[in-house]
């Protein structure tokens, strides 16, 4: 049976979930939709943290949701310097209808820090001619404002009825050391390559805040599926930088939550050498479903949800 994964939501570890939710609302138009307490033996087994407890704030923008999860026993703060070629790097790309308006709204907020200098960049046609601006939220998580050129807006976004400039989450991008290895891993999960590009030039360097950036960008998803999708970023220069392993309560830990059709079959396909499991295989998620938490070849966490 072929897996048909769907990116259900993104889960970010937060130092203070309420404070971070306030920023996402004020700066980016996310709406708070739920607050949930997490804990118990099932949650501890899933996260790989003994006696783990936490509180999650769920926020939504358009049709996409983000879980901001603060653990009662916090881990390490987000490192001060995690450039795009660091294998811990993972950002959420927020599609906007007007990047200047979205950037102006962001500038009215406080506590975020820029990655892109000095302002939003328009990439060349070979890189999609998109306009983009990368920055970090108050906890350090990388985010991106993304505007497609006129006439090239993907069909899934052409009919958004949102009034503000921020429409939803187009994709999450993760840095990888080897494109072919990562593509092979995600194909086991049911993803397929939908686009490729090689991004380079002064605009890319300014966007990433990385001197000499030359990056292979590989989009993964299912043709015709609604957003969001996944992108792999493999830096040819500078070389990928190996990241230290993250625990679930470290603020830099981000989880891509995938809903899958046949969890037992998929887990059997991934065990034992293909994936690094954080949970002891399939466990209850504490909310009436079964799940498994694992790392991809570069250490990015995936939660497979039944």
C-alpha positions in Angstrom: 0.0 0.0 0.0 1.4 3.4 -1.0 1.5 6.0 1.9 -0.4 9.2 1.3 1.0 11.6 3.8 -0.6 14.9 4.6 1.1 17.7 6.6 -1.5 18.1 9.3 0.3 20.9 11.3 3.6 22.1 12.5 4.8 21.8 16.1 7.3 24.3 17.5 8.8 24.1 21.0 8.2 27.4 22.7 9.8 29.0 25.7 6.4 30.7 26.6 3.5 29.6 24.4 1.2 32.4 25.3 3.8 35.1 24.6 4.7 33.5 21.3 1.0 33.1 20.3 0.6 36.8 20.9 3.4 37.6 18.5 2.0 35.3 15.8 -1.3 37.1 16.1 0.0 40.6 16.3 2.7 40.4 13.6 1.3 37.7 11.2 -2.5 37.5 11.7 -2.6 34.0 13.2 -5.7 33.3 15.2 -5.6 31.4 18.5 -7.9 28.3 18.2 -7.1 26.1 21.2 -5.1 25.6 24.4 -4.3 22.1 25.5 -2.5 20.5 28.5 -0.1 17.7 27.6 1.3 15.1 30.0 1.0 11.5 31.3 2.9 8.3 30.4 1.8 8.4 26.7 3.1 11.9 26.1 6.4 11.0 27.8 6.9 7.9 25.6 6.0 9.8 22.5 8.4 12.7 23.2 11.2 10.5 24.6 11.2 12.7 27.8 10.5 11.0 31.1 7.6 12.6 33.0 7.2 15.2 30.2 4.4 17.7 30.7 3.6 20.8 28.7 1.0 23.3 27.5 0.2 23.9 23.8 -1.4 26.9 22.2 -2.7 26.1 18.7 -2.8 29.0 16.2 -4.2 29.0 12.6 -3.5 31.1 9.5 -5.9 30.3 6.6 -6.1 26.5 6.4 -2.8 25.8 8.2 -2.2 25.3 12.0 0.9 25.6 14.2 1.2 24.1 17.7 3.3 26.2 20.1 4.3 23.7 22.8 6.0 24.9 26.0 7.4 22.1 28.3 7.1 22.4 32.1 10.8 21.4 32.2 12.4 23.5 29.5 15.3 22.5 27.4 18.0 24.5 25.8 17.1 27.9 24.3 17.4 28.4 20.5 21.1 28.8 19.7 22.2 32.4 18.8 23.6 31.5 15.4 21.9 28.8 13.2 22.5 29.8 9.6 20.6 28.3 6.7 23.3 25.7 6.0 23.1 24.4 9.6 21.2 21.1 9.6 19.1 22.3 12.5 17.6 25.0 10.3 13.9 24.7 9.5 11.6 27.5 8.6 7.9 28.1 7.9 7.2 30.1 4.7 4.1 32.3 5.1 2.5 33.2 1.8 1.6 36.9 1.5 -0.4 38.8 -1.1 1.6 42.0 -0.6 5.1 41.6 0.8 5.6 45.3 1.5 2.3 45.4 3.5 3.3 42.2 5.4 6.8 43.6 6.1 5.3 46.9 7.3 3.0 45.0 9.7 5.9 42.9 11.0 8.0 46.0 11.6 5.3 47.3 13.9 5.9 44.4 16.2 8.9 43.9 18.5 11.2 41.1 19.6 11.8 39.6 16.2 15.2 39.6 14.5 16.0 39.8 10.8 17.9 37.1 8.9 17.5 38.9 5.5 19.4 42.2 5.0 18.6 44.9 4.4 15.0 44.4 3.2 12.8 41.9 1.3 14.6 40.5 -1.8 13.2 39.7 -5.2 15.0 36.6 -6.5 15.9 36.2 -10.2 13.7 34.2 -12.6 15.9 31.2 -12.3 15.0 31.0 -8.6 11.3 31.6 -9.2 11.2 35.4 -9.2 9.6 35.3 -5.7 10.0 38.2 -3.2 11.0 37.0 0.3 12.1 38.1 3.7 13.5 35.8 6.4 13.4 36.5 10.1 13.3 34.9 13.6 10.3 35.0 15.9 10.9 36.0 19.6 12.0 32.5 20.5 14.4 32.2 17.5 12.4 30.0 15.1 13.1 31.0 11.5 10.2 32.3 9.4 9.8 33.6 5.9 7.4 36.0 4.2 6.9 34.8 0.6 5.2 36.5 -2.4 4.9 34.9 -5.8 5.2 37.1 -8.8 2.0 38.3 -10.5 0.7 35.6 -12.9 2.6 32.9 -11.1 0.6 32.4 -8.0 -0.1 28.6 -7.4 -3.7 27.7 -8.0 -4.2 26.7 -4.4 -3.6 30.3 -3.3 -5.4 32.2 -6.1 -8.8 32.1 -4.4 -7.9 33.0 -0.8 -10.5 35.3 0.7 -8.3 36.6 3.6 -8.4 40.4 3.9 -4.9 40.9 5.3 -1.6 40.3 3.5 -0.8 37.0 5.3 -2.7 34.1 3.6 -1.3 30.9 5.1 1.7 28.6 5.3 3.0 27.6 1.9 5.7 25.2 3.0 8.3 24.2 5.6 11.9 24.1 4.4 14.6 22.0 6.1 18.3 22.0 5.5 19.8 18.7 4.5 23.3 17.4 3.8 22.5 15.2 0.8 19.5 15.8 -1.5 19.4 12.3 -2.9 19.5 10.7 0.5 16.7 12.9 1.8 14.6 12.4 -1.3 14.9 8.6 -0.9 13.9 8.8 2.8 10.8 11.0 2.1 9.8 8.9 -0.8 9.5 6.0 1.7 6.9 8.2 3.5 5.0 8.7 0.3 6.3 12.1 -0.9 7.3 12.8 -4.5 9.5 15.4 -6.0 7.4 18.2 -7.5 10.0 20.9 -8.4 13.8 21.6 -8.3 15.9 24.7 -8.6 19.4 25.9 -7.9 19.3 29.2 -6.2 22.4 31.5 -6.2 23.4 35.1 -6.5 23.6 38.2 -4.3 19.8 38.2 -3.7 20.0 34.7 -2.3 23.0 35.6 -0.1 21.0 38.6 1.3 17.9 36.5 1.8 19.7 33.8 3.7 22.2 36.0 5.4 24.8 33.5 4.2 27.8 34.7 2.1 28.3 32.8 -1.1 25.1 30.8 -0.7 24.4 28.3 -3.5 21.5 26.1 -2.5 19.7 23.2 -4.2 16.0 23.5 -3.5 13.8 20.4 -3.9 10.0 20.6 -3.4 8.3 17.5 -2.1 4.6 16.8 -1.9 1.8 15.2 -3.9 0.8 16.8 -7.2 -2.5 18.7 -6.8 -2.5 18.4 -3.0 -3.3 21.5 -1.0 -0.6 23.4 0.9 1.6 23.1 2.8 4.4 21.1 1.2 7.9 20.3 2.2 11.2 21.7 0.7 14.7 20.4 1.1 17.5 23.0 1.2 21.0 21.5 0.4 23.8 24.0 0.4 26.5 23.4 -2.1 28.4 26.4 -0.6 29.0 27.0 2.2 29.0 23.3 3.1 26.2 22.0 5.4 27.0 22.3 9.1 26.3 19.3 11.3 23.9 20.2 14.1 23.8 18.7 17.6 20.9 16.4 18.4 17.9 18.1 19.8 15.6 16.9 22.6 11.9 17.6 22.2 11.9 20.3 24.9 14.8 22.2 23.2 13.4 25.4 21.7 15.1 24.7 18.3 13.1 21.4 18.1 10.5 21.5 15.4 8.1 18.7 14.5 6.5 18.1 11.2 3.2 16.3 12.0 2.1 14.0 9.2 -1.2 12.2 9.0 -0.7 8.8 7.2 -3.1 6.1 6.0 -1.4 3.0 7.4 0.8 3.8 10.4 1.9 0.2 11.2 2.9 -0.6 7.6 4.8 2.7 7.3 6.7 2.2 10.6 7.7 -1.3 9.5 9.0 0.1 6.3 11.1 2.6 8.2 12.5 0.3 10.9 15.2 -0.4 11.9 18.0 1.2 10.0 16.2 3.8 7.9 15.0 6.1 10.7 16.0 7.1 14.2 13.0 6.6 16.4 12.5 8.9 19.4 9.4 7.1 20.6 9.6 3.3 21.1 7.8 2.6 17.8 4.0 3.3 17.8 2.5 4.7 21.0 -0.7 6.4 22.0 -0.5 10.1 21.6 -2.6 10.8 24.7 -5.5 12.2 22.7 -7.0 9.0 21.4 -4.8 8.4 18.4 -1.6 6.4 17.7 1.6 8.1 16.7 5.4 7.6 16.3 8.1 10.3 16.6 11.3 9.9 14.7 14.2 11.8 13.0 15.0 12.0 9.4 18.6 11.4 8.2 19.6 15.0 9.2 17.9 15.0 12.6 14.6 16.8 11.7 11.7 15.4 13.8 8.6 13.9 12.2 5.5 12.9 14.1 3.6 10.2 12.1 -0.1 10.4 13.2 -2.7 7.7 12.6 
